[in-house]
Amino acid sequence: MSIWEVILAFVVVVLMLVALLANVLVLMCFLYSADIRKQVPGLFILNLTFCNLLMTVSNMPLTLAGIIYKSQPGGDQICHIVGFLETFLTTNSMLSMAALSIDRWIAVVFPLSYHSKMRYRDAALILSYTWLHSVSFPIAAASLSWVGFHHLYASCTLYNKRPEDRTQFVIFTGVFHTLSFLLSLIVLCFTYLKVLKVARFHCKRIDVITMQTLVLLVDIHPSVRERCLEEQKRRRQRATKKISTFIGTFILCFAPYVITRLVELSSVVHINSHWGIISKCLAYSKAVSDPFVYSLLRHQYKKTWKDIINKVLKRSSINSSALTSESHNQNILQLNE
């Protein structure tokens, strides 16, 4: 193995460990907190977490083996199953992010009618479409034998080995990425920009009220005035940062891989194998960033996993004190004897 391959293998191992830990923590929070389970976005986050976990335990290990051995890991049957899952899970996770953005758009732009427009039944219908959409492409690819081990990405994924099917495969790949990556990106941009517009409007209203208050309070201390102005600035930047994170991580993680897949269809451009694996690792890194972007950094999830940790530590402390007390009693009995 070259130094580049060692580095890439190490990156995949790190991504596997962090993704597994972070997504399991999200799943624990969902199972522990009744409040999270009651919320409609929790269904979308649960579906996204499921996709990330399955991707972590099925696709990442085989990519790691492909990097190390430079050949197809396992038999054709395993590779076909993993390639099917890779196409399904990637599409499903993209559409789940789009569903989360639609939920935020309705909650912010139509707050009074949110509970009537986004119920559990509506969320279930959206998830049903997400699964139907996601499973249709890998079924079509598997039926046409367009799933196999691709050396450029060291992964079991969409791959056409027959030159006579090249035109059909090019059309299929273009339609697939248009209706998965591009469609999700358009939905993300539309919904979150609408959310940002509403957030900025409310910030302006709050700023006007704050400035009027500061003008009326002539005896206010300068430090208090400065803190109010700093809070105004942070408030304006908060929504922009969050929305930039949602859209930015989606583009940063998926765009290089999708563009590489499309450029690869051209026989004129030669793609370096190291870049192919790097783009694949970037796509895998979405399974690492999603738990933090959508869940663990939110106040409710922070509180939940802190409660879980405190409960575990408290139980350990109680067990430890009970064992100490029992040991102490045994020592006393031994002395009395």
C-alpha positions, -999 to 999 in steps of 0.1 A, spaced: 0 0 0 12 35 -8 12 63 17 -20 78 1 -38 45 4 -28 42 41 -41 77 47 -74 70 29 -78 37 48 -72 56 81 -97 83 71 -124 56 64 -117 40 98 -121 73 116 -153 81 96 -167 46 106 -160 51 143 -173 86 146 -204 80 124 -212 49 144 -208 66 178 -227 98 168 -256 81 151 -260 56 180 -261 85 204 -289 101 183 -308 68 184 -304 66 221 -317 101 226 -347 93 204 -355 62 224 -349 79 258 -368 111 253 -406 110 249 -406 147 239 -383 140 209 -405 110 198 -436 132 199 -422 157 175 -428 152 137 -392 161 127 -381 132 149 -394 107 123 -373 123 96 -342 124 119 -349 87 128 -350 78 91 -318 97 84 -301 81 114 -312 46 102 -297 54 67 -264 66 82 -260 36 106 -267 11 78 -243 29 55 -217 28 83 -219 -9 90 -224 -21 54 -207 1 29 -178 17 48 -162 -16 58 -163 -30 23 -148 3 9 -120 -1 35 -114 -36 24 -114 -25 -13 -87 2 -5 -65 -23 14 -68 -53 -10 -74 -33 -43 -100 -58 -54 -136 -67 -48 -142 -78 -12 -163 -109 -9 -183 -125 -37 -205 -110 -63 -237 -117 -43 -224 -96 -13 -212 -68 -36 -245 -66 -54 -264 -63 -21 -240 -37 -8 -241 -18 -41 -279 -19 -39 -278 -5 -4 -254 22 -13 -277 36 -40 -308 33 -18 -293 47 14 -276 77 -4 -308 87 -21 -329 81 10 -306 103 32 -307 131 6 -345 131 5 -347 129 43 -327 162 45 -351 177 19 -380 165 41 -365 181 72 -361 214 53 -398 213 42 -407 207 78 -387 237 90 -402 258 61 -437 251 72 -429 256 109 -413 290 103 -433 304 74 -467 290 84 -464 287 122 -502 290 130 -511 261 106 -480 239 112 -498 213 133 -525 209 108 -502 208 78 -474 186 92 -490 157 112 -476 122 118 -498 110 89 -482 137 66 -447 128 78 -454 91 71 -466 99 36 -435 119 29 -413 90 42 -433 65 21 -425 86 -10 -389 88 1 -385 51 4 -404 44 -29 -383 70 -47 -350 57 -32 -357 20 -38 -368 24 -75 -333 33 -88 -313 5 -73 -340 -20 -83 -337 -8 -119 -299 -8 -118 -299 -43 -103 -323 -57 -129 -300 -43 -156 -268 -57 -139 -255 -22 -134 -242 -28 -98 -207 -41 -91 -173 -33 -77 -159 0 -91 -121 3 -87 -122 41 -90 -141 44 -57 -130 10 -42 -167 4 -36 -196 -17 -46 -218 8 -64 -235 17 -97 -212 3 -124 -216 -7 -160 -192 -34 -174 -209 -38 -208 -198 -12 -235 -230 -18 -255 -250 -4 -226 -230 28 -222 -257 51 -237 -284 37 -215 -262 38 -184 -253 75 -191 -290 84 -193 -298 64 -162 -270 80 -142 -280 115 -153 -316 110 -144 -307 93 -111 -285 122 -99 -309 148 -112 -338 133 -92 -317 126 -61 -289 152 -56 -302 180 -77 -338 177 -66 -328 176 -29 -305 206 -34 -332 227 -50 -357 219 -22 -330 227 4 -322 260 -12 -358 270 -17 -371 262 17 -341 274 38 -339 307 19 -376 312 27 -368 305 63 -339 329 62 -361 356 48 -386 352 76 -359 351 102 -343 383 90 -377 400 89 -382 391 126 -347 402 135 -354 436 119 -386 440 140 -367 430 172 -339 454 163 -364 483 158 -379 476 192 -345 473 209 -333 505 194 -364 524 205 -360 510 240 -323 521 241 -333 556 230 -359 559 257 -336 546 284 -312 575 285 -297 565 318 -288 530 307 -252 520 314 -229 520 283 -219 483 289 -256 473 288 -261 492 256 -231 474 240 -243 440 251 -277 447 235 -261 458 202 -238 427 203 -269 405 209 -285 421 178 -255 412 157 -254 376 169 -291 373 163 -288 384 127 -259 360 122 -274 329 139 -300 320 113 -275 327 85 -249 303 100 -274 275 106 -288 277 71 -253 279 56 -244 248 76 -274 229 63 -269 237 27 -231 239 28 -225 204 43 -249 189 18 -230 205 -11 -195 199 3 -202 162 10 -222 151 -20 -213 175 -48 -177 162 -54 -189 126 -56 -218 134 -79 -197 156 -102 -170 129 -103 -197 103 -112 -209 125 -141 -175 134 -154 -165 98 -153 -191 91 -179 -170 110 -204 -143 89 -219 -122 120 -225 -114 130 -189 -92 107 -168 -100 106 -131 -73 97 -106 -82 67 -84 -72 86 -53 -96 114 -61 -123 89 -66 -118 74 -31 -116 109 -16 -149 119 -32 -164 87 -18 -150 96 17 -166 130 14 -199 114 7 -194 91 37 -186 121 59 -223 132 56 -230 103 80 -207 119 104 -219 155 101 -257 148 101 -260 138 138 -243 170 148 -260 193 122 -295 181 128 -295 166 163 -268 165 188 -259 203 188 -296 212 194 -306 222 229 -331 194 233 -307 166 223 -279 181 244 -302 180 274 -313 144 266 -278 129 262 -266 148 293 -296 133 312 -286 98 299 -250 103 310 -260 116 344 -284 86 349 -256 62 340 -231 79 363 -257 81 391 -265 44 387 -228 35 387 -223 57 418 -252 40 436 -239 5 427 -204 15 438 -217 28 472 -238 -3 477 -207 -25 470 -186 -4 494 -213 -7 521 -215 -44 516 -178 -48 518 -177 -27 550 -203 -49 566 -184 -80 558 -153 -66 573 -171 -58 605 -186 -93 607 -151 -108 602 -137 -86 630 -166 -97 654 -158 -133 647 
